[in-house]
């Protein structure tokens, strides 16, 4: 039977059925969109958990090493300028012993905020180990050394009840064309050790 042969009642019923189907499809589309957003949110949360240090909110060591590995490859291929800084708080163990671990944790959070608030969006900050922080910056060694001095000064300017003389030492190195993640971090660790041996509250470039 053609539409012309159908009664008005039959046509209205078909129209209502069509409207219901369209509504069902729109509902399914909305549900799909919400489910997609939920999945995206879960993935984002999982990524943040897997890459972030829970105490300070900075990157964790593993994720920093992943980023560093990619930057090392860029230096190999394009001879780009990239440096790594390793900043360590001086006398942090004494602070923990005298004021407790809660005070120490508060200081670590403060230092992460100080560094994170100053470095550029192109830089990367990670909690490397205990009271040390690693910074990746797309600059040469001399400019990285200037950044290290500035960060050291900013940290020293923050007077806090638990440690009114908060100081830090920083090792600096520029990534070379034949470097690996291991050689870069080994060299910047050596630079930090040299800074510590020079009396702390200082910087060293290797």
Number of C-alpha atoms within 10 A of each C-alpha: 5 5 9 8 9 10 9 11 9 12 14 11 11 12 12 12 12 12 12 12 12 12 12 12 12 12 12 12 12 12 12 12 12 12 12 12 12 12 12 12 12 12 12 12 12 11 11 15 14 14 19 19 18 13 13 19 18 23 24 24 19 16 15 22 18 12 14 23 16 13 22 23 17 15 17 16 10 9 13 18 18 22 27 28 29 26 25 26 22 20 15 20 14 12 17 16 11 13 13 13 13 10 18 21 16 15 22 21 15 16 23 21 14 15 19 18 10 13 16 12 10 8 16 19 24 26 26 21 11 12 19 20 24 27 25 22 24 19 18 16 21 14 15 24 23 13 20 26 18 14 21 23 14 15 19 15 13 16 11 13 9 16 18 11 15 21 21 27 28 32 28 33 27 26 29 17 16 11 17 17 17 10 13 23 21 13 20 26 20 19 23 27 18 20 22 20 11 13 10 19 19 20 25 22 21 15
